[in-house]
Amino acid sequence: MKARSLRWRLTWVSVKCVLVAWLIWLGCQAWQLSRAHYGFWDESQREVASQILESMPDGLELLPARERPALPAGQRDHKMSWQVWVKGNNVVYSIAAPDEPLKPDFRDGFARRTISGQVWHVYSLTDPRRGLTVQVGRSKEMIANEVARWIGLSLLAAGLIFVLFLLTVWVVIGRSLRPVAALREALRARQPLDLTPLQAPGLPTEFSPLVDAFNDQLTRVDQAVQNERRFIADAAHELRTPLAVLSAHADLARRAATEEERNTALRRLSAGVSRAARLSEQLLDLARIDAAVASPTLAPLDLAPLLVLVVRDFETLARERHQRIGLRTEDGRIRGDVDQLGILIRNLVDNAVRYAGEGGRIEVMCRRDVRDGVGGIALCVADDGPGVPAAERESIFHRFYRANGGAERGSGIGLSLVARIARTHHATIHVDDGLDGKGLAVTVFFPAV
């Protein structure tokens, strides 16, 4: 079923609320009017009886009783009826008055009685000197007719007011929603990759949080698109040289004149393939982190088993380089993402293995520690390689930064990934001298759970 528009819903709810409130008010007014009318009618009946009594001339006792003419239908529907009695004769009366006395006992005061099947509210007033009695009455039917007329007029007026109110609300809501329609048209007219924030002048304040949230989403999408574009540019730039080197080594192997030259070219080709594979892996890790629209879900986990798993993957490479990897761990839980922590540890250990050099020593540690009064887990990877000058230690965490010197030539991606993942996990990074005052030691401190 098609949903109704906001304009229709607001109009309909407003009309229903006003209608319910008006019906309640009408009921209260009708009830109060009925009660007030009895007091008003009592007073009006006294005044009418008094005025009629004062206006009667002397000598009415000499008049004979008058014959009551036949009345056409509807002639008795008057607001009030009255009679003037002299010595038991009804000598003067209103056209709608009944044949019998309104108050048969002729005592002064108010009374209620049934006449011809109708309940009457009557009042009697006597002038003893002249022997005149005036009786004034009003039937319940007359009272009901007056209330019905009042309600009918009120309903007619209310109907006109409701029509005017409905049109007013419809027009006002329509004008208030014009900026929303303009915003919709502006979105339809946009280019597919136009991710600039929306401008909505005159938009109702109730819609501002929605537009702000949408603008925030556009900003995140724009950031993701820019990251993707930057990744494509970086990948094209970084892979161009390794691929050219691979092509050159393959060409040398193909044109080699001797077996020794061919083997040398193939070894260089194999090393180039390994470097290109490592660069591709790091670029993919970089793309995966850049593509993350929201922060990863951090769950409690033990860092030591993950550390053991990654270090074992590097034991073969370390043996080929005649290196020694030491591993020391302590139990401790942190909040983290397993995939991203695996990337962080792998890049730290890979960096140490590659830069420690032939026959180097690497120490990987995971221990409980306290930094600035906060307890946590410190992950440290240290080596005894050539290290990094103190002036360059902050720069090694920038993307595509390569430290000067050293036999290995890195891609400048690994440690930048370490820095980004550390920020995501609210961890801090400390860089110091490595083993025996040589090399480099990178420590990542994670707050404990």
N, C-alpha and C positions, 0 to 999 in steps of 0.2 A: 504494500500500500504506500502510495506517495505521501511523504511527510508534508504537513502544512507549513506554510511560510511563517517566519518569525513575526512578520507584520500582522498576519491573521491571528496568530496565537495571542499576541499582546492585546490586540483589539478585543478579541473575544473574552479574554480573562478580565480586562478592564470593564467591559459591559456587564459581565456576570457579577462582578463585585459590586458595581454600582446598583444593579438591579436588586440584588439580595438586600443591600443596605436600604434601598428605597422601600422595598416591601415591608421590611421590619419597621421602618419609620411610619409607613402608611398604617400598619396595624396599630401601632402605639397611638397615632393621631386619632384613628377611628375610635379606639377605646376611650381616650381622653375626651374626645368630642361628645361621645355618648354620655359620659358622666357629667361633663360640663353643661350639656344641653338640659339635663334634668333641672339643675339649679337655675339655669337661664329661663327655661320654660316656666318654672314655678313663679319666678319673679314677673315674667311677662304676663302670665295668666292673672296674677294679682292686679297688675296695672290695667290690663284690659277690663277686668271685672269692675274695678273702681271707676274707670272712665265711663264705662257703659252706665253704671249706676248713677253717676253724677249727671250724665247727659239725658236721662229719662225725665220727661216732663211730668207734672202732677196730673192726676185724673186718669192714669192708666187703668185704675181699678174699674172704671166705667166701661172700658173696652171689652167687647166679647172675645172669646177665644177664636183665633183665626184658623181657617182651614189651610192645611199644608198642601201646596200644589205638588203635582207629580214632577219629579226632577229627571232630566235626561241623564243618560249614563255618563259617569265621570264627573258630574257636578259636585259630588260630595268630597272630592279630593282637594279639600282646602286645608290651609295650615292650621286653622283654629275654628272651633264652633262655639256658639254661645246662645243662651236662652234667657228671657226675662219672664219671671213668673209673678202673677198677682192673684192672690186668693185661689191658688190651684189652677189658674189659667195661664197658658203660655201665650202671652199677648205679642211678644216681639222675639224674633229668633233669626239666626243666620241661615242662609240657604242650605248649608250642609249639616245643620244640627239635626239630631235624631228626633223621633216623635216623642219618646218618653223622656222623663226628666234625666238630666245627666247625673244628678245626685238626689235620689228620691227622698231622703230624710230631710233635705233642705237645711242642714246644719252648715254653719260657716266652716270653711277649711278645705283641705285637700282630701281626696279619696281616689281609690282605684276600683273600678267596677267593669263588669262585662256587659256590653250592649250589643245586641244582634250578633253575638259570637266574636266581638272584638273587645280588646282590653282598652279602656279609656282612663286617662289621667285628668281628673276634673277638679275644679275649684268653685266654691260657692260663697257668695257674699250677700248679706241681707241688710236692707234699710228698714228697721222696725217702724219708724215713724210713718213711712208711706206704705209699708207692707210689701215692698219689692224685694225680690230675690234674683240675683244675677248668677248664672252658672256658666262657667267657661271650661271647655274641655278639648282634649286632643287625643286622638286614637293612636295606638301603637303602629298602625299602618301608616298614618301620617308621619310619625317619627322615622319609621324605616324608609319611607319615600324620601324624606329630606336627607338622611344619611346616604342613601343610594345615589341621590343626585350629586351630593358632595363627592362621593367616591368616583362617580362617573366623570365628573369634571376633572378631578385629580388625575384619573387614569389618562384622560385625553391630553391634559397638559404634560403628564409624564411621558406619554408616547412621543409627543413632539420634541420634548427635551432629549429623549433617548436617541431619536433620529439625528438631532443636531449633535449630540455628544458622540455618537458613532462616527459620523462624518468627520468631526473635528479630530478624534483620536486617530482615525485612519489616515487623514492627511498629515497630522503631526508626526506620526510614526514613519510614514513614507518619506517625509522630508528628512527625518533624523537618520534614516538608513541610506540616504543618497550617497554619503561618503563610502559606505560599504560596497554599493554597486560600482562606484567609480574605482575603488580598489580592485574589484573583480575584473573590470575592463582593463585596468592597467596591467594586471597579471597576465591576462589573455594576450595582450599586445607585446609582451616581453619576448626577447630572443631566447632560445633554449638554454644558453649558457650565461645569461644575464643574472648574476647572483648578488647584485647590489641590494642593500637594505630597502625595504618598502617605505615610501613616503605617503602618509595618510593624513593630510591636513583636514581638520574638522571632524575627524572620526570620534564617535561617542567614547567616553572614557571606559565604558564597559568592554569595548573591543580592543583597547590599548594593550592589555596583557597578552591577548592572542597575537596581535601584530608583533609585539616585542619578542614573544616566543618564536614566531615564524622567522623574524629577522635573525635571532640567535641561531636557528637551524640553518638559515641561508649562509650565515658566517661559517658554521662548521662545515657545511657542504663545500663552500668556496675554499676553505682551508684544505679539505680533502682533495679537491680538484687541483689546487696549486701544488700540494704534496705529490700528487700523481704526475703532474707535468714536470715538477722538479726532479722526481725520480727518473722519469724517462730521459730527461736531459743529462742527469748525472750518469745514468747507466750507459747512455750512448757515449759520453765523454770518457768514462772510466774503462769501458770495454774496448774502445777503439784501439788503444795502444797494445793491450795484451793480445788481441786478435791479430793485429799486424805482426807482432813478434812471433806468434804461433805460425802464421803464414810464412814468415821468413825462415824459421827453423825447419818447417816442412819442406820448403824449397831447397834449403841447404842439404837436407838429408837426401832428397831426390837426386841432387846433382853431385853428391859426394863421389870423389874418385877412388877413395880407399875405404876399407871397412872401419878403420879407426875414425875417420872423419864422419862416416855415417852414424856410428855409435855415439859420437860426441853430439852431433846434431839431434839425434833421437833423445838423448838424455836431457838436453836443453828443451826439446819439445815437450817431453814428459813433465819437466819442472814448470814450464809455461802453462801446460794444461792444468796442473795442480793449482797454480796461482790464479788462473782464470776461474777454476771451479770454486776456489775459496772466495774470490771477489764476487762471483755470481751468488753464492750462498749469503754473503753479507748484504749484498744489494737486495736480495729477496727478504731477508730479515728486516732491513730498513724499510722496505715497502710495506711489509706486514704491520709494522709498528706505526708507520705514517698513515696507513689506511684505517687505523682504529678510530672510529667515530667517537666512542665514549671511552672512559677509563676502564681498564680490565677489572674483572671481579677479583678482589683480593680475599683469599681464604686462608685460615690458619694452616700452616704446614711446617714440616721439619726440614731444615736446609741441609743437614748432614748427608742423608741418603742421596739427594740430588747431586751433591758435590762429589760423592764417591762415584756415582754413575758417569759423570762427565769426565772426571780425571782418568778413569779406566779407558775411555775412548782415545786418550792421548798417549797411552803408555807405549803403543807400537811406534808412533812417530818419535817419541823421546828416545827409545832404544836405538832407532836408526841414527839419531844424532849423538848417541852415547851420553845422553843426559840422565840425570836422576831426579825423579819427582817424589817429594815427600808429602805425605798427607796426614794431617792431624785434625780431628773433629771432636766437638762437644755437642751434646744434645741441647737443642733450643728451638723454640717455635717462633715463627714470624708470620705476618700476614703478607701473602704474595700470590703471584700468578705463576704457575709451574712453567708454562711455555716461555714467558719472558725471562724468568730467572735462569732457565736453561741457556738462553741466548747470552745473558750476562756472564754466567760462569764460563761458558765455552769461549767467549771472546777474550776474557781475562787470561785463561790458561793458554789459549792459542797464542796470544800476544807474548806471554812469558816464554813459551817453548820456542817460538821463532826468533826471539831477540836474545835469548840466553846464550846462544852460540853453541858450537861443537863442544861436547863434554861439560856443558853447564849444569847448574844445580837450580832446582825450582822447589819452592815450598808453598804448599796450599794449606791454609788453616781456616778453621771455623770454630770460634770460641765465644763464650759469653763475655760481655764487656759492658762498661759504663762510660757514657760520654755526656758531659754537661749535666750530670745528675740523672740521666735517663738510661735505664738498663736496656740491653739489646744483644744482638748477635753481630759479631764482626767477622766478615769474610775477607781474608787477606791472601793475595797471590804475590809472591816475591821471587826474584831471580838474581843471579850474580852476573848478568850480562853487562853491556856497555852503559846501560841506563839512559836517562834523559837529563839534560842540563836543567837546573832549578828554574831558570827563566822561561823554559818552554813547557813546564809541567802542567800548567793550566790550559795551554793551547792544544795539548794532545787529545783533549776530549771534544774538540771542534770537528765538524764533519770535513773529511778529505784533507785534514792536516797531517803532514808527514814530518816527523822529526828528522833533523839533519844527522848524517853519519850512520854507521851500522851497515853490516853486510846485507841484512834483509831490507827490502823496500816494501812497506805495507801499503794498504789501500786508503788508510785514513778514515775507515768506517767503523772498525770494531770498537774502539774506545768511545766513539760518539754514541754508539748504541748502548754501551754500558752507562753513560751519563744520563741518557734519556730514560732508561729503565729504572735507574736509581731514583730519579725524580718522581716517576710514577709510583714507586713504592715508599716515598717519603724517606728515602735513605740519603746518607751523606757520604761523600768520597774524600779520602785523604791519600795523598801521594807522598811517599818518603823514599829514602835510599833503601836499596834492596839488601841482600845477604852479605854479611861481612863488609858493610859500608859500600858495596858496589851494586850495580844494577838498579832495579826499580821495584818498589813495593806499592801496590794499589790495595787500599783497604776500603771496603764498602760496609758501612754500619747501618744495620736494620733495627728499628725499634722492635722490642719484643711484644708478643701478644699480651 
